[in-house]
Each structure stands twice: as structure tokens, then as C-alpha cells.
């Protein structure tokens, strides 16, 4: 059983094992092809995962993106903004020993606590905002995947027929294991399966998805205010994490298509 919050972990760099701040010790990054795998090098040395495995990926564009994360570091290496590196390391080491079915079930079960399915009618203005902004995405999801979901406006959970979850399980089971890692991380970022799937199917973009996931928070800020720099940092961090997750999925998907993978039972 997976925990309620998914965590990716960050790689050590060569002999660097601790998460303490590390000064940049390399001059340039590169990638090396090794059969059907691509490795990242820092100067002439190979990057390693936290468990000491060789850091290798099957996608050349992904390897280039990871190398760019390392190349873009300044005098001090900031691991907290290296999201693709963290996702790759999580995939390679699988520190929590999650199986394929563990991840599929985690994503599918998340629908029961999906952010956009819990709407509050305590405040008329907020409820109207949620209805206007969230309902079209919910309807898109139901139409796209031919499922039936009823949102909730109380403390009761949303109504999700058993067949809906079965369809989701079949859908996610069709993805490669690496892509599932990205889905799991993206769902946790947005607290929403529906928003994550809408982003991956290009119904909404990353910026819109983050804004929708923060709808209630943004509403409260508009009424009570907030520390501006803190608000911007949080929003930008979520956008960066979600962008990495979406890119990770697409670069680890054998065949990316706009057609749904769900079939009628």
C-alpha cells in the first residue's frame, strides 16, 4: 500500500551521499550512448543514483534534459530544483519497492479524494468559481473516458461507480512503468487525477492546471491577501514540478496518442 503522499528522492553525485549543499565540482556535462541506454557524465565521470546505480535512461531527449539540469546549476548545486533527475533516480532505484499494480491502484484510488470533486457551497462566490472552472474539466474527463462521476458539495465523498475505477485501472495499466512514475508524481503535485489527465491529453496546459489546483487558495488570497513572494515561489515550484512530470511521461511513453486508451467493457 502506498502512502498518501508520493515522494521522489534525489541522487547523490558520484561520491556525494548527503543532501547537504554541495559546490559545483564539474565544468561540463555530457551524455554517452551505451547500447539502447544513455548515461550522463559530469566531466569524465558517470552520474550515479543514490543507491550507486549507473544513472541511465532509455530516451536520448530525457538524457539531454537531465544533463541540462546539471549544466544549469550555478556555483552551488541545488538538488531541490532538479525534478527530472529526481524522477529518473526514483525509477532506477525504486527505493520503496513499488510494483506496477501498486502505482496503478494508487493513481486510480486518488480519484476518491480528487481536489476538483470536492466543492464547497458554504460560500456562494467560491462555489460559483469552482463550478465555472472545475465543472468543464470534470465533464471533459467523463466524456473523454466514458465514465460517470458525481461531485460532492458536502463532507460525503463523491460518487464514483465501481466501473469507473475499473476503466481507470485498465487505462493506466496500458502505460509503461516509467510513465506511471511520472503520473504518480504529477497526481500528487496537483492532488487531482482529473487535472493530471487533462494536462497529459492537452485539454489544459501546465499553468492552467496549477491554477485550477490552487483555486480555493487563490480565492482566499484574493480576499485576505498573502505574502507576494511566497505566493509566487509556491506557484512557480508547482509549475516546475508538474512540467517535469508531464515531460517525463511523454519521454517514457512508447506511443503518445491523443486517443484515449480506455475501451468500452
C-alpha positions in Angstrom: 0.0 0.0 0.0 1.4 3.4 -1.0 1.4 6.3 1.4 -0.9 9.2 0.9 1.9 11.3 -0.4 4.4 10.2 -3.1 8.0 11.2 -2.7 10.7 11.2 -5.2 14.2 11.2 -3.9 17.3 13.0 -5.2 20.5 11.4 -6.5 23.9 11.6 -4.9 26.5 12.8 -7.4 29.4 10.4 -7.7 30.7 10.1 -4.1 28.4 12.7 -2.7 26.0 10.9 -0.4 24.4 13.6 1.8 21.7 16.1 1.0 23.8 19.0 2.3 24.6 21.9 0.0 27.4 20.9 -2.4 29.5 23.2 -4.5 29.6 22.6 -8.2 32.7 20.4 -8.8 32.4 19.8 -12.6 32.9 22.0 -15.6 30.7 20.5 -18.2 28.0 17.8 -18.7 27.6 15.3 -21.5 25.7 12.2 -22.4 27.1 8.9 -23.6 25.2 6.3 -25.6 25.6 2.7 -24.3 23.5 0.3 -26.4 19.9 1.4 -26.1 20.7 3.4 -22.9 22.1 6.9 -22.4 24.3 7.9 -19.5 25.0 11.3 -18.1 28.6 12.4 -17.4 30.0 15.2 -15.3 33.3 16.0 -16.9 34.5 12.4 -17.5 32.7 10.7 -14.6 29.4 9.0 -14.7 26.5 10.2 -12.7 25.2 7.7 -10.1 21.9 7.2 -8.3 21.6 7.4 -4.5 21.9 3.6 -4.4 25.0 3.7 -6.5 23.5 2.5 -9.8 24.7 4.0 -13.0 22.3 6.8 -14.0 21.0 5.7 -17.4 17.8 6.3 -19.3 16.3 4.9 -22.5 15.4 8.2 -24.0 18.0 10.5 -25.6 15.9 13.6 -25.2 15.4 12.8 -21.5 19.1 12.3 -21.0 19.7 15.7 -22.6 17.1 17.3 -20.3 18.8 15.8 -17.2 22.2 16.8 -18.4 20.8 20.4 -18.9 19.5 20.3 -15.2 23.1 19.7 -14.1 24.6 22.1 -16.6 22.3 24.9 -15.4 23.5 24.7 -11.8 25.4 27.7 -10.5 28.3 27.6 -8.1 26.2 25.6 -5.7 24.2 22.5 -6.7 20.5 23.0 -5.8 19.1 19.5 -5.9 15.6 20.7 -5.0 15.0 22.1 -8.5 16.3 19.1 -10.4 13.0 17.3 -10.8 13.8 15.2 -13.9 16.9 13.9 -12.2 14.9 13.0 -9.1 12.2 11.2 -11.1 14.8 9.2 -13.0 16.6 8.2 -9.8 13.3 7.2 -8.3 12.7 5.0 -11.3 16.1 3.4 -11.3 16.4 2.7 -7.6 12.7 2.2 -6.7 13.5 2.9 -3.1 10.1 2.0 -1.8 9.8 -1.2 -3.9 6.6 -0.1 -5.6 5.2 -2.6 -8.1 3.3 -1.7 -11.2 0.0 -2.6 -9.7 0.8 -0.6 -6.6 1.2 2.6 -8.7 -1.8 1.8 -10.9 -4.0 1.4 -7.8 -2.6 4.5 -6.1 -3.5 6.7 -9.1 -6.9 5.1 -9.5 -7.8 5.3 -5.8 -6.8 9.0 -5.7 -9.9 9.8 -7.7 -11.9 9.4 -4.4 -10.1 12.4 -2.9 -9.7 14.4 -6.2 -9.5 18.1 -5.5 -12.0 19.1 -8.2 -14.6 16.7 -7.0 -14.9 18.4 -3.6 -16.7 21.7 -4.0 -17.9 23.9 -1.2 -21.3 25.6 -1.3 -20.8 27.4 2.1 -19.6 30.5 0.2 -21.7 31.3 -2.8 -18.9 33.2 -4.6 -16.4 30.3 -4.1 -18.9 27.7 -5.2 -19.7 29.6 -8.4 -16.0 29.9 -9.1 -15.5 26.1 -8.6 -18.5 25.3 -10.7 -17.4 27.6 -13.5 -13.7 26.5 -13.5 -13.8 22.9 -12.4 -17.0 21.5 -13.9 -15.9 21.8 -17.5 -12.8 19.7 -16.7 -14.9 17.1 -14.9 -17.3 17.0 -17.8 -14.4 16.6 -20.3 -13.0 13.8 -18.2 -16.3 11.9 -18.1 -16.9 12.4 -21.9 -13.3 11.5 -22.8 -13.2 8.3 -20.9 -16.9 7.5 -20.9 -17.2 7.3 -17.2 -19.7 8.7 -14.7 -18.7 10.8 -11.6 -20.8 12.9 -9.3 -19.0 15.6 -7.4 -19.8 16.4 -3.8 -20.7 19.6 -2.0 -20.7 18.1 1.5 -18.4 16.1 3.7 -19.6 12.9 1.9 -17.2 11.6 -0.7 -18.0 12.0 -4.4 -20.0 9.2 -6.1 -17.7 7.1 -8.3 -19.2 3.9 -9.7 -17.1 0.7 -9.5 -16.9 0.6 -13.3 -15.3 4.0 -13.4 -12.3 2.9 -11.3 -12.0 -0.4 -13.3 -11.7 1.7 -16.5 -9.0 3.9 -14.9 -7.1 0.8 -13.8 -7.2 -0.6 -17.4 -6.1 2.8 -18.8 -3.1 3.2 -16.5 -2.1 -0.4 -16.8 -1.5 0.2 -20.5 1.3 2.6 -19.8 5.0 1.7 -19.4 6.3 1.5 -15.8 8.5 4.7 -16.1 5.5 6.7 -17.3 3.5 5.6 -14.3 6.2 7.1 -12.1 5.5 10.4 -13.8 1.8 10.1 -13.5 2.0 9.2 -9.8 4.2 12.3 -9.1 2.0 14.6 -11.2 -1.2 13.5 -9.4 0.5 14.2 -6.1 1.6 17.6 -7.3 -2.0 18.6 -8.3 -3.9 16.5 -5.8 -6.0 15.5 -8.8 -6.2 12.6 -11.2 -8.6 14.6 -13.4 -6.4 17.6 -13.8 -3.3 15.5 -14.4 -5.0 13.5 -17.2 -6.4 16.8 -18.7 -2.8 18.1 -18.8 -1.4 15.0 -20.4 -4.2 14.9 -23.0 -3.5 18.6 -23.7 -7.0 19.7 -22.7 -5.4 22.3 -20.4 -1.8 23.4 -20.1 0.5 23.2 -17.0 -0.1 26.8 -15.9 -3.9 26.3 -16.1 -3.7 23.0 -14.2 -1.7 24.5 -11.4 -4.1 27.5 -11.2 -7.1 25.2 -11.0 -5.5 23.0 -8.3 -4.9 26.2 -6.3 -8.4 27.6 -6.9 -9.6 27.8 -3.3 -6.2 29.1 -2.1 -6.3 31.8 -4.8 -9.8 32.7 -3.8 -8.7 33.1 -0.1 -5.7 35.2 -1.2 -7.9 37.5 -3.3 -9.9 38.2 -0.1 -7.3 38.1 2.6 -4.1 38.8 0.8 -0.8 36.9 1.0 3.0 37.5 1.0 3.6 38.1 -2.6 7.0 36.5 -3.0 5.8 33.4 -1.1 2.8 33.0 -3.3 4.9 33.3 -6.5 7.5 30.9 -5.2 4.9 28.2 -4.4 3.1 28.6 -7.8 6.3 28.5 -9.8 7.6 25.5 -7.8 4.4 23.6 -8.6 4.6 24.5 -12.3 8.2 23.3 -12.5 7.3 20.0 -10.8 4.3 19.4 -13.0 6.2 20.3 -16.1 8.9 17.8 -15.2 6.2 15.1 -14.6 4.5 15.7 -17.9 7.7 15.7 -19.8 8.9 12.6 -18.0 5.6 10.8 -19.0 5.8 11.7 -22.7 9.5 10.8 -23.0 8.8 7.5 -21.4 5.7 6.5 -23.4 6.2 4.2 -26.3 3.4 5.7 -28.3 1.9 9.0 -27.4 -1.5 9.5 -28.9 -4.4 11.8 -28.4 -6.9 8.9 -28.5 -7.9 7.5 -25.1 -6.6 4.1 -24.1 -9.8 3.2 -22.4 -12.1 0.7 -24.2 -15.7 0.1 -23.5 -16.2 -3.0 -21.4 
